[in-house]
Amino acid sequence: MARYSILVVEDEHTLRRLLEYRLSKQYHVRTAANGEEALERINEEIPDLIISDIMMPKMDGFALQAELQQHKDTRAIPFIFLTAKADEQSRLKGMRTGVDDYITKPFDIEQLLSRIDRLLERTKIFQEQLDARIGQDFSRKLMPKTLPQVQNYRVVFHNSPLEHGGGDLFDWTEPEPGVFFFTIGDVMGKGLQAKFYAFSFLAYVRTTLHAMLQDSKSPAELMRRVNRVLMQDEFMQETFASLLIMRWDPATHQITYANAGHCRPVLVAPQGTEVVAYSDMVLGLDMNAEFQDTNLTMPPGSALLTYTDGLIEQHLIGGQMVGEQGILDMAPRALGSHEPIDALLNTVLQRSPENEFSDDILVFWLERQV
């Protein structure tokens, strides 16, 4: 685990070296002799916390703090003031300008360490809460608010991101009356970075579908275009994603899909359950990658199950992962259930050592009832 970084700004050489020696046992410590030097250090690397004297030559502690608060990248750095001035006026000025703590020299080093720990822990909790709120906001934007309503079909969707989640995405559109396109994907990575890239990637997918659906109904051709756009954009060049694009025509019960390295769909039917096998490489690896359309017909009473990898990577009591075979074994129990996805997920959890999933879960269930 990476250590927190602290910048000590102190013009008194002996005290500066003492703080560097003592704090470096627990933290990554850099030093500066005044505010001007501190700005140079901060330009090189933004610290997690600053400990600064107030009275210094060239630029004092108040001027340093004021300069940092003018810039969004540095205004939230936790700040502790050290000073030989014990008067109430200096302390109040520091508090008014947003200083997080104030310690008067001479001080006990253990007291300083205790305050550093408390302040860093508070900052960590705040950041985790902020990340969770941002992640939840991204999750809402990556998932639809409604689903298609089609006679004689049941369309069910479930998404449960873990904390602020990863890069799962799901979307649908109806480019012509009664014909639907679904996109299910997973941008590689975890946490907020994956969420952010997934949000940007979903924008690419939506734009491509909107631009091309008037000329092409082929998911494979749409996939080729998404891949090219993804690789041509400098911002997204290091982004890799699995994606499933499906065209569904309920009138003919036909599904045509292209699969770019995504978890393979499962056709759950009274006659038996099978993996719809074809898959090409993930997006973002090869500018000239080709993708293939696969066609299937939904039999009466069958369901098409698609999901992201959090489901098949769930560990079971014996230590093994669910895997595709586990889905094939468990999915038939969900067919005909009033809540098919809940039935499937409950079966998985009943066989897991913990009554919760260890990763993001996204499941889509399309069932032909007659």
C-alpha positions in Angstrom: 0.0 0.0 0.0 1.4 3.4 -1.0 2.3 5.7 1.9 0.8 9.1 2.3 3.0 12.0 1.2 3.7 15.0 3.5 5.4 18.3 2.6 7.1 20.0 5.5 7.7 23.7 5.0 10.0 25.1 7.8 12.8 27.7 7.5 14.6 26.5 10.7 17.1 23.9 9.4 17.3 21.8 12.6 13.5 21.5 13.1 13.0 20.8 9.4 15.5 17.9 9.5 14.0 16.6 12.7 10.5 16.5 11.3 11.8 14.8 8.1 13.6 12.1 10.1 10.7 11.4 12.4 7.8 11.5 9.9 9.6 9.5 7.3 9.3 6.4 9.4 5.6 6.4 8.5 5.2 8.7 5.5 6.8 9.8 2.3 8.3 13.2 3.3 9.6 16.1 1.3 10.8 19.4 2.7 11.0 23.1 1.7 12.6 26.1 3.5 9.9 28.6 2.6 6.7 29.1 0.6 8.4 29.6 -2.7 10.3 26.3 -2.4 7.1 24.7 -1.3 5.3 25.7 -4.5 8.1 24.2 -6.6 7.8 20.9 -4.6 4.0 20.9 -5.1 4.3 21.5 -8.8 6.5 18.4 -9.0 4.0 16.3 -6.9 0.9 17.2 -4.9 1.2 16.0 -1.3 -1.5 14.5 0.7 -0.9 16.9 3.6 1.2 20.0 4.3 2.8 21.0 7.6 4.0 24.6 7.4 5.5 27.2 9.6 3.8 30.6 9.5 6.8 33.1 9.9 9.2 32.4 7.0 11.3 34.5 4.6 10.3 35.1 0.9 6.8 33.6 1.3 5.2 33.0 4.7 2.7 30.2 5.6 -0.4 32.4 5.1 0.7 33.5 1.6 1.5 29.9 0.7 -1.9 28.7 1.8 -3.6 31.6 -0.1 -1.7 30.7 -3.3 -2.8 27.0 -3.0 -6.4 27.9 -2.5 -6.5 29.8 -5.8 -6.1 26.5 -7.7 -8.6 23.6 -7.8 -5.9 20.9 -7.7 -4.4 22.2 -4.5 -7.1 24.0 -2.6 -8.3 20.9 -0.7 -4.9 19.8 0.6 -5.1 19.4 4.4 -3.0 22.0 6.1 -1.4 22.1 9.6 0.3 25.3 10.8 3.3 25.3 13.1 4.2 28.6 14.7 6.0 30.1 17.7 3.3 32.7 17.9 0.9 31.6 20.6 -1.5 34.5 20.3 -5.2 34.0 19.6 -5.2 36.3 16.6 -2.8 34.2 14.6 -4.7 31.0 15.4 -8.1 32.6 14.4 -6.6 33.9 11.2 -5.4 30.4 10.3 -8.9 29.0 11.1 -10.6 31.6 9.0 -8.4 30.8 6.0 -9.2 27.1 6.1 -6.3 25.7 8.1 -7.2 22.2 9.3 -5.1 22.3 12.5 -2.8 24.7 14.4 0.1 23.6 16.7 2.2 26.0 18.7 6.0 25.5 19.1 7.5 23.9 21.1 5.3 20.8 20.5 5.4 17.1 21.3 6.1 15.0 18.3 3.7 12.3 19.4 1.0 15.0 19.5 1.8 16.0 16.0 1.7 12.4 14.7 -1.7 11.9 16.4 -3.1 14.9 14.7 -1.6 13.9 11.3 -3.2 10.5 11.6 -6.5 11.9 12.6 -6.5 14.4 9.7 -5.5 11.9 7.1 -8.1 9.4 8.3 -10.8 12.1 8.1 -9.6 13.1 4.6 -9.6 9.4 3.5 -13.2 8.9 4.8 -14.3 12.1 3.0 -12.7 11.0 -0.2 -14.3 7.5 0.0 -17.7 9.1 0.6 -17.2 11.5 -2.3 -16.0 8.7 -4.6 -19.1 6.6 -3.7 -21.4 9.5 -4.5 -19.7 10.1 -7.8 -19.7 6.4 -8.6 -23.4 6.1 -7.8 -24.1 9.0 -10.1 -22.1 7.4 -12.9 -23.9 4.1 -12.3 -27.3 5.8 -12.8 -26.1 7.3 -16.1 -24.7 4.0 -17.4 -28.1 2.2 -16.9 -31.5 2.7 -18.5 -34.4 4.0 -16.5 -37.0 2.0 -18.5 -37.1 -1.2 -20.5 -39.1 -2.2 -23.6 -42.6 -3.3 -23.1 -43.5 -6.0 -25.7 -46.5 -8.3 -25.7 -45.8 -12.0 -25.0 -42.2 -11.1 -23.9 -40.7 -10.4 -20.5 -37.7 -8.1 -20.3 -35.9 -8.0 -17.0 -32.7 -6.2 -15.9 -30.6 -6.2 -12.7 -27.6 -4.1 -11.8 -25.9 -4.0 -8.4 -22.5 -2.2 -8.5 -20.1 -2.9 -5.7 -19.4 0.3 -3.8 -18.6 2.8 -6.6 -18.3 0.0 -9.0 -16.5 -0.7 -12.2 -17.2 -0.2 -15.9 -20.4 -2.2 -16.5 -22.8 -0.6 -18.9 -26.2 -1.4 -20.4 -28.4 0.6 -22.9 -31.1 0.1 -25.4 -32.8 2.0 -28.3 -35.7 1.5 -30.6 -34.5 2.8 -34.0 -37.7 1.7 -35.7 -41.1 0.7 -34.3 -41.0 -2.7 -32.7 -37.3 -3.4 -33.3 -34.7 -2.9 -30.5 -31.0 -2.7 -30.1 -29.3 -3.7 -26.8 -25.7 -2.9 -25.8 -24.1 -4.7 -22.8 -20.5 -4.0 -22.0 -17.7 -3.9 -19.6 -14.8 -1.4 -19.7 -11.7 -3.0 -18.3 -10.7 -1.8 -14.8 -12.3 -1.1 -11.5 -13.4 1.9 -9.5 -14.1 5.5 -10.6 -11.6 5.5 -13.5 -13.4 2.5 -15.1 -16.7 4.3 -14.5 -15.5 7.4 -16.1 -14.2 5.6 -19.2 -17.4 3.5 -19.4 -19.4 6.7 -19.4 -17.3 8.1 -22.2 -17.4 4.8 -24.1 -21.2 4.6 -23.8 -21.3 8.0 -25.5 -19.3 6.6 -28.4 -21.7 3.6 -28.7 -24.8 5.8 -28.6 -23.4 8.2 -31.2 -22.4 5.4 -33.5 -25.7 3.6 -33.3 -27.6 6.9 -33.9 -25.4 7.7 -36.9 -25.4 4.2 -38.5 -28.8 2.6 -37.9 -30.3 4.4 -40.8 -27.8 2.7 -43.2 -27.1 -0.6 -41.5 -28.9 -3.1 -39.3 -25.9 -5.3 -38.7 -24.5 -5.4 -35.2 -21.2 -6.6 -36.6 -20.9 -3.5 -38.8 -21.8 -1.3 -35.8 -19.2 -3.1 -33.7 -16.5 -2.4 -36.4 -17.4 1.3 -36.4 -17.3 1.5 -32.6 -13.9 -0.2 -32.5 -12.4 2.2 -35.1 -13.8 5.3 -33.4 -12.5 4.0 -30.0 -8.9 3.5 -31.4 -8.8 6.7 -33.3 -9.6 8.9 -30.3 -6.4 9.9 -28.4 -8.2 10.2 -25.1 -9.6 6.6 -25.3 -6.6 4.9 -26.9 -5.7 2.9 -23.8 -9.3 1.8 -23.2 -10.3 -1.8 -23.7 -13.8 -3.0 -23.5 -15.9 -6.1 -24.1 -19.3 -5.4 -25.8 -22.3 -7.2 -26.9 -24.6 -5.6 -29.5 -28.0 -7.3 -30.1 -30.7 -6.6 -32.6 -34.1 -8.0 -31.4 -37.2 -8.3 -33.7 -40.0 -9.6 -31.5 -42.4 -10.0 -34.5 -40.1 -12.7 -36.0 -38.6 -13.8 -32.6 -35.2 -13.2 -34.2 -32.0 -12.0 -32.4 -28.9 -11.0 -34.3 -25.8 -10.1 -32.3 -22.1 -9.4 -32.5 -19.9 -10.2 -29.5 -16.6 -8.4 -28.9 -15.0 -10.6 -26.1 -18.0 -10.3 -23.8 -19.4 -13.1 -21.7 -21.3 -15.4 -24.1 -25.1 -15.4 -23.9 -27.0 -18.4 -22.7 -30.2 -19.6 -24.3 -32.4 -21.1 -21.6 -35.1 -23.4 -23.1 -37.4 -26.2 -21.9 -35.5 -28.5 -24.3 -32.2 -27.7 -22.8 -29.8 -24.8 -22.0 -26.8 -23.9 -24.2 -24.2 -21.3 -24.7 -24.5 -19.2 -27.8 -20.9 -19.7 -28.6 -19.5 -17.2 -31.0 -17.2 -14.3 -29.8 -14.6 -12.0 -31.4 -11.8 -10.1 -29.7 -12.3 -7.2 -27.3 -12.5 -3.7 -28.6 -9.5 -1.4 -28.5 -6.9 -4.0 -29.6 -6.8 -4.0 -33.4 -8.0 -1.2 -35.7 -8.8 -3.7 -38.4 -10.6 -6.2 -36.3 -13.5 -8.0 -37.9 -16.7 -9.0 -36.2 -19.4 -11.5 -37.1 -23.2 -11.5 -36.9 -24.7 -14.5 -35.2 -28.5 -15.3 -35.6 -30.8 -17.2 -33.4 -34.5 -17.7 -33.0 -36.2 -17.6 -29.6 -38.3 -20.8 -29.2 -41.6 -20.5 -27.2 -41.0 -20.5 -23.5 -37.2 -19.8 -23.8 -35.1 -17.0 -22.5 -31.8 -15.3 -23.5 -29.6 -14.6 -20.5 -26.7 -12.1 -20.8 -24.5 -10.8 -18.0 -21.1 -9.3 -17.1 -18.2 -11.2 -15.7 -18.9 -10.5 -12.0 -21.5 -13.3 -12.1 -19.3 -16.1 -13.5 -16.3 -15.0 -11.4 -18.2 -15.4 -8.1 -16.5 -18.0 -5.9 -18.5 -20.9 -4.6 -18.2 -22.8 -1.3 -15.7 -25.3 -2.9 -13.4 -22.5 -4.0 -14.2 -22.8 -7.7 -15.8 -19.9 -9.6 -19.4 -20.1 -11.0 -18.1 -20.1 -14.6 -20.2 -20.8 -17.7 -20.9 -24.3 -16.6 -22.4 -23.0 -13.4 -24.7 -20.7 -15.3 -25.8 -23.6 -17.5 -26.6 -25.6 -14.4 -28.4 -22.9 -12.4 -30.2 -20.9 -15.1 -33.0 -23.5 -15.8 -34.2 -23.0 -12.3 -35.0 -19.4 -13.2 -37.1 -20.2 -16.3 -40.7 -19.5 -15.7 -40.0 -17.9 -12.3 -42.0 -14.8 -11.4 -38.6 -13.0 -10.8 -36.1 -15.0 -12.9 -33.0 -12.9 -12.2 -33.7 -13.0 -8.5 -34.1 -16.7 -8.7 -30.7 -17.1 -10.5 -28.8 -14.8 -8.2 -30.3 -16.4 -5.1 -29.2 -19.8 -6.3 -25.7 -18.5 -6.8 -25.5 -16.9 -3.4 -26.9 -20.1 -1.7 -23.8 -21.9 -3.1 -21.4 -19.1 -2.1 -19.5 -18.9 1.2 -20.8 -15.3 1.8 -24.3 -14.1 1.2 -23.2 -11.3 -1.1 -21.4 -10.9 -4.4 -17.8 -9.9 -4.5 -18.0 -7.9 -7.7 -20.4 -5.8 -9.8 -23.4 -7.8 -11.0 -25.2 -6.9 -14.3 -27.8 -9.4 -15.7 -30.3 -9.1 -18.6 -33.1 -11.6 -19.1 -35.2 -11.7 -22.3 -38.0 -14.3 -22.1 -40.5 -15.3 -24.8 -43.5 -16.4 -22.9 -45.5 -18.0 -25.8 
